[in-house]
Amino acid sequence: MNTLMLICASLASLAFGVLLAYGVCRAAFAQLRHHAGHVAAQRAMAQVVAPVSQPESL
């Protein structure tokens, strides 16, 4: 009985660790997706704004 309890506790601990790692990875990838969207929006805005032209002769 003790061996069975030890095996079940080990499997439960392993499952908890896997689920925790999965949650951390999902959160990290969501953060990266948000950051990539923000960078893409900044680049798109930079392309929309016309560059300031310099006068040819002073």
Backbone as numpy.savetxt, mean C-alpha at the origin, in Angstrom:
# Nx Ny Nz CAx CAy CAz Cx Cy Cz
-4.03 -36.50 24.91 -4.86 -35.30 24.91 -3.98 -34.02 24.91
-2.91 -34.05 25.68 -2.03 -32.88 25.74 -1.38 -32.61 24.39
-0.99 -33.67 23.69 -0.37 -33.50 22.38 -1.36 -32.89 21.39
-2.60 -33.34 21.44 -3.63 -32.79 20.56 -3.86 -31.30 20.85
-3.89 -30.94 22.11 -4.06 -29.53 22.49 -2.87 -28.70 21.99
-1.68 -29.25 22.10 -0.48 -28.55 21.65 -0.51 -28.36 20.14
-0.92 -29.38 19.41 -1.02 -29.28 17.95 -2.07 -28.25 17.56
-3.23 -28.27 18.21 -4.29 -27.30 17.90 -3.84 -25.87 18.22
-3.14 -25.70 19.33 -2.65 -24.36 19.69 -1.61 -23.88 18.68
-0.77 -24.77 18.22 0.24 -24.40 17.22 -0.43 -24.00 15.91
-1.42 -24.76 15.48 -2.12 -24.43 14.24 -2.89 -23.13 14.36
-3.51 -22.91 15.51 -4.24 -21.66 15.72 -3.28 -20.47 15.70
-2.13 -20.63 16.32 -1.13 -19.56 16.32 -0.63 -19.28 14.91
-0.40 -20.34 14.15 0.04 -20.19 12.77 -1.03 -19.49 11.94
-2.28 -19.89 12.11 -3.37 -19.27 11.36 -3.50 -17.79 11.72
-3.37 -17.47 13.00 -3.45 -16.08 13.42 -2.32 -15.26 12.81
-1.12 -15.82 12.77 0.02 -15.12 12.17 -0.17 -14.89 10.69
-0.70 -15.89 10.00 -0.94 -15.75 8.56 -2.00 -14.68 8.31
-3.07 -14.69 9.08 -4.13 -13.69 8.90 -3.63 -12.28 9.24
-2.79 -12.20 10.26 -2.23 -10.89 10.61 -1.32 -10.38 9.50
-0.48 -11.24 8.95 0.40 -10.84 7.84 -0.42 -10.45 6.62
-1.50 -11.17 6.36 -2.38 -10.85 5.24 -2.99 -9.45 5.43
-3.43 -9.16 6.63 -4.01 -7.85 6.91 -2.99 -6.73 6.76
-1.78 -6.97 7.23 -0.72 -5.96 7.10 -0.39 -5.72 5.62
-0.31 -6.79 4.84 -0.01 -6.64 3.41 -1.13 -5.91 2.67
-2.37 -6.23 3.00 -3.49 -5.53 2.36 -3.48 -4.05 2.70
-3.19 -3.72 3.95 -3.13 -2.31 4.35 -1.98 -1.59 3.64
-0.84 -2.26 3.54 0.32 -1.64 2.88 0.04 -1.42 1.39
-0.56 -2.40 0.73 -0.86 -2.22 -0.69 -1.95 -1.17 -0.91
-2.90 -1.06 0.00 -3.91 0.00 -0.12 -3.25 1.37 0.01
-2.30 1.47 0.93 -1.58 2.74 1.10 -0.76 3.06 -0.15
-0.11 2.05 -0.73 0.66 2.27 -1.96 -0.25 2.68 -3.12
-1.43 2.07 -3.21 -2.36 2.42 -4.28 -2.83 3.88 -4.12
-3.08 4.29 -2.87 -3.49 5.67 -2.61 -2.35 6.63 -3.00
-1.14 6.27 -2.63 0.02 7.13 -2.95 0.23 7.21 -4.46
0.09 6.09 -5.16 0.27 6.09 -6.61 -0.80 6.95 -7.29
-2.02 6.90 -6.79 -3.08 7.75 -7.34 -2.79 9.22 -7.12
-2.26 9.54 -5.96 -1.92 10.92 -5.65 -0.80 11.42 -6.57
0.22 10.60 -6.79 1.32 10.98 -7.67 0.83 11.12 -9.11
-0.03 10.22 -9.55 -0.57 10.31 -10.91 -1.39 11.58 -11.09
-2.15 11.97 -10.07 -2.93 13.19 -10.15 -2.02 14.42 -10.23
-0.94 14.40 -9.47 0.00 15.52 -9.52 0.67 15.62 -10.89
1.03 14.49 -11.46 1.66 14.51 -12.79 0.68 14.98 -13.86
-0.57 14.55 -13.74 -1.57 14.99 -14.71 -1.80 16.49 -14.59
-1.82 17.00 -13.37 -2.02 18.43 -13.15 -0.83 19.22 -13.70
0.37 18.67 -13.57 1.57 19.35 -14.08 1.54 19.42 -15.60
0.93 18.46 -16.26 0.87 18.48 -17.72 -0.21 19.45 -18.20
-1.24 19.66 -17.40 -2.33 20.55 -17.80 -1.88 22.01 -17.73
-1.12 22.35 -16.71 -0.67 23.72 -16.53 0.37 24.05 -17.60
0.14 25.11 -18.34 1.07 25.50 -19.41 2.33 26.09 -18.78
3.48 25.81 -19.36 4.71 26.38 -18.84 4.73 27.89 -19.06
5.38 28.59 -18.15 5.48 30.03 -18.24 6.46 30.38 -19.34
6.03 31.19 -20.29 6.93 31.53 -21.41 7.79 32.74 -21.03
9.00 32.71 -21.49 9.96 33.79 -21.23 9.91 34.75 -22.43
10.02 36.03 -22.19 10.07 36.98 -23.31 11.33 36.76 -24.15
11.18 36.85 -25.46 12.31 36.56 -26.36 13.34 37.69 -26.35
12.89 38.92 -26.26 13.86 40.01 -26.25 13.49 41.00 -25.16
14.50 41.54 -24.54 14.25 42.54 -23.50 14.74 43.90 -23.92
